[in-house]
Amino acid sequence: MRRITEKQANYIDILSSYESTKVEDKQDISNFLGGLGKDDISQLSIREASDLIQLLLLRPTEYTFLCGKKAELHKQEVNSFNVLGEMEACLHGCPDENIQGDVNGCTEWKKRND
């Protein structure tokens, strides 16, 4: 049995570090490990770590946009926005229906980029 990879362990850490879901994620990890009779993430196999990642991805997390608006988004989407930046978040995830992918309609975006 091959053990959890460093990348998997790091991803589990990222997925369980969002402030709005920390408590629930910690409980999910504890329950998952307990169900397998394991005490620590380092004891997981690659497949078990993958299953845990999928479990952690199920819970949405809060994301705060440039303008201060908040939305509950899929963690994978939030990770993408954290890497690709605010423009990507505003273009593809803005909760303001008036924006609809056009950041030029956002006064906060214009103010920051003029």
C-alpha positions as CSV (number, residue, x, y, z in Angstrom):
1,M,0.0,0.0,0.0
2,R,1.4,3.3,-1.1
3,R,1.2,6.1,1.5
4,I,-0.3,9.5,1.1
5,T,1.8,11.9,-1.1
6,E,3.1,15.2,0.1
7,K,0.9,16.9,-2.5
8,Q,-2.2,15.2,-1.1
9,A,-1.3,16.1,2.4
10,N,-0.7,19.8,1.4
11,Y,-4.0,19.9,-0.4
12,I,-5.9,18.4,2.6
13,D,-4.2,21.2,4.7
14,I,-5.4,23.8,2.2
15,L,-8.9,22.5,2.0
16,S,-9.3,22.3,5.8
17,S,-7.8,25.8,6.5
18,Y,-10.6,28.0,5.3
19,E,-11.8,30.1,8.2
20,S,-15.5,29.6,7.5
21,T,-15.3,25.8,7.5
22,K,-12.3,25.0,9.8
23,V,-14.4,23.4,12.6
24,E,-16.5,21.2,10.3
25,D,-13.5,20.2,8.2
26,K,-11.6,19.2,11.3
27,Q,-14.6,17.1,12.4
28,D,-14.8,15.5,9.0
29,I,-11.1,14.6,9.1
30,S,-11.5,13.1,12.6
31,N,-14.5,11.1,11.6
32,F,-12.9,9.9,8.4
33,L,-9.7,8.8,10.2
34,G,-11.7,7.2,13.0
35,G,-13.8,5.2,10.5
36,L,-10.6,3.8,9.1
37,G,-9.1,3.1,12.5
38,K,-6.3,5.6,11.9
39,D,-5.0,8.4,14.1
40,D,-3.3,10.7,11.6
41,I,-3.5,11.8,8.0
42,S,0.1,10.5,7.4
43,Q,-1.3,7.0,7.9
44,L,-3.6,7.2,4.9
45,S,-3.0,5.4,1.6
46,I,-3.1,7.4,-1.6
47,R,-6.7,6.1,-2.3
48,E,-7.8,7.0,1.2
49,A,-6.3,10.5,0.9
50,S,-8.1,11.0,-2.4
51,D,-11.4,10.0,-0.7
52,L,-10.8,12.5,2.1
53,I,-10.0,15.2,-0.4
54,Q,-13.3,14.5,-2.2
55,L,-15.1,14.7,1.1
56,L,-13.5,18.0,2.0
57,L,-14.4,19.4,-1.4
58,L,-18.1,18.8,-0.8
59,R,-18.5,21.6,1.7
60,P,-18.6,25.1,0.2
61,T,-16.7,27.9,1.8
62,E,-17.1,31.7,2.0
63,Y,-15.2,33.8,-0.5
64,T,-15.0,37.6,-0.2
65,F,-14.8,39.5,-3.5
66,L,-12.8,42.7,-4.2
67,C,-16.0,44.8,-3.5
68,G,-16.6,43.1,-0.2
69,K,-19.5,41.0,-1.4
70,K,-19.4,37.4,-0.1
71,A,-20.6,34.2,-1.6
72,E,-20.5,30.5,-0.7
73,L,-18.4,28.8,-3.4
74,H,-17.0,25.4,-4.1
75,K,-13.6,25.1,-2.5
76,Q,-12.0,24.1,-5.9
77,E,-13.3,27.4,-7.3
78,V,-12.0,29.4,-4.4
79,N,-8.6,27.7,-4.8
80,S,-8.6,28.8,-8.4
81,F,-9.5,32.4,-7.6
82,N,-6.7,32.4,-4.9
83,V,-4.2,31.4,-7.6
84,L,-5.5,33.3,-10.6
85,G,-6.5,36.5,-8.8
86,E,-9.3,38.9,-8.2
87,M,-10.1,39.5,-11.8
88,E,-10.8,35.9,-12.4
89,A,-13.0,35.8,-9.3
90,C,-14.9,38.9,-10.5
91,L,-15.3,37.7,-14.0
92,H,-16.5,34.2,-13.2
93,G,-18.0,34.3,-9.7
94,C,-19.4,37.7,-8.9
95,P,-22.6,37.4,-6.9
96,D,-23.9,40.7,-8.4
97,E,-26.1,39.7,-11.3
98,N,-25.7,43.2,-12.9
99,I,-22.0,42.4,-13.5
100,Q,-22.5,39.2,-15.4
101,G,-18.8,38.7,-16.2
102,D,-18.1,42.3,-17.2
103,V,-15.9,43.8,-14.6
104,N,-16.2,47.2,-16.3
105,G,-19.7,47.4,-14.8
106,C,-18.2,47.1,-11.3
107,T,-17.5,50.5,-9.6
108,E,-15.0,48.9,-7.2
109,W,-13.1,47.3,-10.0
110,K,-13.0,50.6,-11.9
111,K,-11.9,52.5,-8.8
112,R,-9.0,50.1,-8.1
113,N,-7.8,49.9,-11.7
114,D,-8.1,53.5,-12.9
